[in-house]
Amino acid sequence: MVLSTDIFGVFVLILAAFTLGSTFLSAYSVLNVARLRNVRLSWKAGKMWGYPLFATIFLFTTLSMSVIVYHLSLIQYYPIVGCYAWIGINWFLASYLASKRYITDHGIVKNINDPSQTVAWYQMTDFVEKDGDKSKDYVFIYQNYSQNEEDLHKCIRLELNVPPQKNEEFKKIVSYKLGKTISTEVDSLINLRAVR
């Protein structure tokens, strides 16, 4: 089946838009990471051995497709495959940086591209440490100090899975930042599901 030039032109235009959009997304993520100050600790938190699942699968697929196209010397498909590979690299980079957890002097950054997932130490009112499958799980309770009076007294829950090799350092940071204001005694009667 031969594509008409109009359909092919639309296809190339859409591919170019996605290529440009993925470039802006990864640049935005890199700039957000560069803007972070006083990072004390960070770790990978993706679903596939610490890497983002779908972005990693897409990247491997596009790189495999690129190798096949190069091996078969399909020169007319080089630009298209190059665009897909570039989209895969940018998507992987943006997803990887966004899925990392950053612990700074200011607070906890769960997603660098979403300001609502950045919580300052002074907002935290309580936390609980519990054992996970392969990591330590921390549940932080914090208040969102906003202009809206309805949201002023709402408690929000932030969960972090800390890998075993980072747990001691993370515990020291939490103790230093919250130890003076929050008791570290664990109350076994706390119902963690009741907190949003």
MIZALO-664797 format. One record per residue (C-alpha): residue number from 1; residue in one letter; x, y, z. Coordinates in Angstrom, 1 decimal. Example, Ala and Ser with C-alpha at 12.3 -4.5 7.8 and 13.67 -1.06 7.14 Angstrom:
2
+-----+-----+--------+--------+--------+
:   n : res :     xx :     yy :     zz :
+-----+-----+--------+--------+--------+
:   1 :   A :   12.3 :   -4.5 :    7.8 :
:   2 :   S :   13.7 :   -1.1 :    7.1 :
+-----+-----+--------+--------+--------+
//
This chain:
196
+-----+-----+--------+--------+--------+
:   n : res :     xx :     yy :     zz :
+-----+-----+--------+--------+--------+
:   1 :   M :    0.0 :    0.0 :    0.0 :
:   2 :   V :    1.4 :    3.4 :   -1.0 :
:   3 :   L :    0.7 :    6.4 :    1.1 :
:   4 :   S :   -0.4 :    9.5 :   -0.7 :
:   5 :   T :    1.8 :   12.6 :   -0.3 :
:   6 :   D :   -0.8 :   14.4 :    1.8 :
:   7 :   I :   -1.0 :   11.6 :    4.3 :
:   8 :   F :    2.7 :   11.2 :    4.4 :
:   9 :   G :    3.1 :   15.0 :    4.9 :
:  10 :   V :    0.7 :   15.0 :    7.9 :
:  11 :   F :    2.6 :   12.0 :    9.3 :
:  12 :   V :    5.9 :   13.8 :    9.0 :
:  13 :   L :    4.4 :   16.9 :   10.6 :
:  14 :   I :    3.1 :   15.0 :   13.6 :
:  15 :   L :    6.4 :   13.2 :   14.0 :
:  16 :   A :    8.2 :   16.5 :   13.9 :
:  17 :   A :    5.9 :   18.0 :   16.5 :
:  18 :   F :    6.4 :   15.1 :   18.8 :
:  19 :   T :   10.2 :   15.3 :   18.3 :
:  20 :   L :   10.2 :   19.0 :   19.2 :
:  21 :   G :    7.9 :   18.4 :   22.1 :
:  22 :   S :   10.0 :   15.6 :   23.6 :
:  23 :   T :   13.1 :   17.9 :   23.2 :
:  24 :   F :   11.4 :   20.6 :   25.2 :
:  25 :   L :   10.2 :   18.2 :   27.9 :
:  26 :   S :   13.7 :   16.8 :   28.5 :
:  27 :   A :   15.2 :   20.3 :   28.5 :
:  28 :   Y :   12.6 :   21.4 :   31.0 :
:  29 :   S :   13.4 :   18.4 :   33.3 :
:  30 :   V :   17.2 :   19.0 :   33.0 :
:  31 :   L :   16.7 :   22.7 :   33.9 :
:  32 :   N :   14.5 :   21.7 :   36.9 :
:  33 :   V :   17.3 :   19.4 :   38.2 :
:  34 :   A :   19.9 :   22.1 :   37.6 :
:  35 :   R :   17.8 :   24.5 :   39.7 :
:  36 :   L :   17.7 :   22.3 :   42.7 :
:  37 :   R :   20.0 :   23.6 :   45.5 :
:  38 :   N :   21.7 :   21.8 :   48.3 :
:  39 :   V :   20.7 :   18.2 :   47.3 :
:  40 :   R :   21.7 :   16.0 :   50.2 :
:  41 :   L :   20.5 :   12.7 :   48.8 :
:  42 :   S :   18.8 :   11.2 :   45.7 :
:  43 :   W :   17.9 :    7.8 :   44.3 :
:  44 :   K :   16.2 :    6.1 :   41.4 :
:  45 :   A :   12.6 :    5.2 :   41.9 :
:  46 :   G :   11.3 :    3.9 :   38.6 :
:  47 :   K :    9.3 :    0.6 :   38.2 :
:  48 :   M :   11.9 :   -1.3 :   36.1 :
:  49 :   W :   15.0 :   -1.7 :   38.3 :
:  50 :   G :   14.8 :    2.0 :   39.2 :
:  51 :   Y :   14.2 :    3.2 :   35.6 :
:  52 :   P :   10.8 :    4.4 :   34.2 :
:  53 :   L :    9.0 :    1.4 :   32.7 :
:  54 :   F :    7.3 :    2.7 :   29.5 :
:  55 :   A :   10.0 :    5.1 :   28.6 :
:  56 :   T :   12.6 :    2.4 :   28.9 :
:  57 :   I :   10.6 :   -0.1 :   26.8 :
:  58 :   F :   10.0 :    2.6 :   24.1 :
:  59 :   L :   13.7 :    3.5 :   24.1 :
:  60 :   F :   14.8 :   -0.1 :   23.6 :
:  61 :   T :   12.3 :   -0.7 :   20.9 :
:  62 :   T :   13.3 :    2.4 :   18.9 :
:  63 :   L :   17.0 :    1.6 :   19.3 :
:  64 :   S :   16.4 :   -2.0 :   18.1 :
:  65 :   M :   14.4 :   -0.6 :   15.2 :
:  66 :   S :   17.3 :    1.7 :   14.4 :
:  67 :   V :   19.8 :   -1.1 :   14.4 :
:  68 :   I :   17.5 :   -3.2 :   12.1 :
:  69 :   V :   17.0 :   -0.3 :    9.6 :
:  70 :   Y :   20.7 :    0.4 :    9.6 :
:  71 :   H :   21.6 :   -3.2 :    9.1 :
:  72 :   L :   19.2 :   -3.6 :    6.2 :
:  73 :   S :   20.4 :   -0.3 :    4.7 :
:  74 :   L :   16.9 :    1.2 :    4.4 :
:  75 :   I :   18.3 :    4.7 :    3.8 :
:  76 :   Q :   14.9 :    6.3 :    3.1 :
:  77 :   Y :   13.8 :    5.5 :    6.7 :
:  78 :   Y :   16.8 :    6.9 :    8.4 :
:  79 :   P :   15.2 :   10.3 :    9.2 :
:  80 :   I :   12.0 :    8.7 :   10.5 :
:  81 :   V :   13.9 :    6.2 :   12.7 :
:  82 :   G :   16.2 :    9.0 :   13.8 :
:  83 :   C :   13.2 :   11.0 :   15.0 :
:  84 :   Y :   11.8 :    8.0 :   16.9 :
:  85 :   A :   15.1 :    7.3 :   18.5 :
:  86 :   W :   15.4 :   11.0 :   19.5 :
:  87 :   I :   11.9 :   10.9 :   21.0 :
:  88 :   G :   12.8 :    7.7 :   22.9 :
:  89 :   I :   16.0 :    9.3 :   24.3 :
:  90 :   N :   14.2 :   12.5 :   25.4 :
:  91 :   W :   11.3 :   10.7 :   26.9 :
:  92 :   F :   13.6 :    8.4 :   28.8 :
:  93 :   L :   15.7 :   11.3 :   30.1 :
:  94 :   A :   12.6 :   13.3 :   31.2 :
:  95 :   S :   10.9 :   10.3 :   32.9 :
:  96 :   Y :   14.1 :    9.2 :   34.6 :
:  97 :   L :   14.8 :   12.6 :   36.1 :
:  98 :   A :   11.1 :   13.0 :   37.1 :
:  99 :   S :   11.0 :    9.6 :   38.8 :
: 100 :   K :   14.1 :   10.2 :   40.9 :
: 101 :   R :   13.6 :   11.3 :   44.5 :
: 102 :   Y :   15.6 :   14.3 :   45.7 :
: 103 :   I :   16.2 :   15.2 :   49.4 :
: 104 :   T :   17.3 :   18.8 :   49.8 :
: 105 :   D :   18.0 :   21.1 :   52.7 :
: 106 :   H :   14.6 :   22.7 :   51.8 :
: 107 :   G :   12.5 :   19.5 :   51.7 :
: 108 :   I :   11.5 :   16.4 :   49.7 :
: 109 :   V :   11.1 :   16.6 :   45.9 :
: 110 :   K :    9.1 :   13.6 :   44.7 :
: 111 :   N :    8.7 :   14.8 :   41.1 :
: 112 :   I :   10.8 :   17.7 :   39.8 :
: 113 :   N :    8.2 :   18.5 :   37.1 :
: 114 :   D :    5.3 :   18.8 :   39.5 :
: 115 :   P :    5.6 :   21.5 :   42.1 :
: 116 :   S :    2.7 :   20.0 :   44.1 :
: 117 :   Q :    4.9 :   17.0 :   44.9 :
: 118 :   T :    7.6 :   19.1 :   46.5 :
: 119 :   V :    7.2 :   19.3 :   50.3 :
: 120 :   A :    9.2 :   21.7 :   52.5 :
: 121 :   W :   10.4 :   20.4 :   55.9 :
: 122 :   Y :    8.4 :   23.0 :   57.8 :
: 123 :   Q :    5.1 :   21.8 :   56.3 :
: 124 :   M :    5.5 :   18.3 :   57.8 :
: 125 :   T :    3.5 :   17.6 :   60.9 :
: 126 :   D :    4.2 :   13.9 :   61.4 :
: 127 :   F :    5.8 :   10.9 :   59.9 :
: 128 :   V :    5.9 :    7.1 :   60.3 :
: 129 :   E :    8.6 :    4.7 :   59.3 :
: 130 :   K :    7.6 :    1.1 :   58.4 :
: 131 :   D :    9.3 :   -1.9 :   56.8 :
: 132 :   G :    8.6 :   -2.5 :   53.2 :
: 133 :   D :    9.4 :   -5.5 :   51.0 :
: 134 :   K :   12.9 :   -4.6 :   50.1 :
: 135 :   S :   13.0 :   -1.0 :   51.3 :
: 136 :   K :   12.0 :    1.2 :   54.2 :
: 137 :   D :    8.7 :    3.1 :   53.6 :
: 138 :   Y :    8.2 :    6.5 :   55.1 :
: 139 :   V :    4.8 :    8.2 :   55.3 :
: 140 :   F :    5.0 :   11.9 :   55.9 :
: 141 :   I :    1.9 :   13.9 :   56.8 :
: 142 :   Y :    2.0 :   17.6 :   55.9 :
: 143 :   Q :   -0.2 :   20.6 :   55.5 :
: 144 :   N :   -0.5 :   22.6 :   52.4 :
: 145 :   Y :   -0.3 :   26.2 :   53.3 :
: 146 :   S :   -2.5 :   27.9 :   50.7 :
: 147 :   Q :   -4.6 :   31.0 :   50.4 :
: 148 :   N :   -7.8 :   28.9 :   50.4 :
: 149 :   E :   -9.2 :   28.4 :   53.9 :
: 150 :   E :  -10.7 :   25.1 :   53.1 :
: 151 :   D :   -7.4 :   23.6 :   52.2 :
: 152 :   L :   -5.6 :   25.2 :   55.2 :
: 153 :   H :   -6.4 :   22.4 :   57.7 :
: 154 :   K :   -6.2 :   19.4 :   55.3 :
: 155 :   C :   -3.5 :   16.9 :   55.9 :
: 156 :   I :   -1.9 :   15.4 :   52.9 :
: 157 :   R :    0.1 :   12.2 :   52.8 :
: 158 :   L :    3.5 :   11.7 :   51.1 :
: 159 :   E :    4.9 :    8.2 :   50.7 :
: 160 :   L :    8.6 :    7.5 :   50.1 :
: 161 :   N :   10.2 :    4.1 :   49.5 :
: 162 :   V :   13.9 :    4.5 :   50.6 :
: 163 :   P :   16.3 :    1.9 :   49.2 :
: 164 :   P :   18.3 :    0.0 :   51.9 :
: 165 :   Q :   21.6 :    1.5 :   50.8 :
: 166 :   K :   20.2 :    5.1 :   51.3 :
: 167 :   N :   18.2 :    4.4 :   54.5 :
: 168 :   E :   20.8 :    5.3 :   57.1 :
: 169 :   E :   21.7 :    8.6 :   55.5 :
: 170 :   F :   18.0 :    9.4 :   54.9 :
: 171 :   K :   17.2 :    8.6 :   58.5 :
: 172 :   K :   20.0 :   11.1 :   59.7 :
: 173 :   I :   18.6 :   13.8 :   57.5 :
: 174 :   V :   15.0 :   13.3 :   58.7 :
: 175 :   S :   16.2 :   13.2 :   62.3 :
: 176 :   Y :   18.2 :   16.4 :   61.8 :
: 177 :   K :   15.3 :   18.2 :   60.0 :
: 178 :   L :   12.3 :   17.0 :   62.0 :
: 179 :   G :   13.8 :   15.6 :   65.2 :
: 180 :   K :   13.4 :   18.8 :   67.1 :
: 181 :   T :    9.7 :   19.4 :   66.2 :
: 182 :   I :    8.3 :   15.9 :   65.7 :
: 183 :   S :    8.6 :   12.9 :   68.0 :
: 184 :   T :   10.1 :    9.8 :   66.3 :
: 185 :   E :    8.1 :    7.4 :   68.4 :
: 186 :   V :    6.0 :    5.1 :   66.2 :
: 187 :   D :    2.4 :    4.7 :   67.3 :
: 188 :   S :    1.2 :    1.4 :   66.2 :
: 189 :   L :   -2.5 :    2.6 :   66.4 :
: 190 :   I :   -2.1 :    5.1 :   63.5 :
: 191 :   N :   -4.3 :    4.1 :   60.6 :
: 192 :   L :   -2.3 :    5.1 :   57.6 :
: 193 :   R :   -5.1 :    4.5 :   55.2 :
: 194 :   A :   -7.3 :    7.1 :   56.9 :
: 195 :   V :   -4.9 :    9.9 :   55.9 :
: 196 :   R :   -5.3 :   11.1 :   52.3 :
+-----+-----+--------+--------+--------+
//
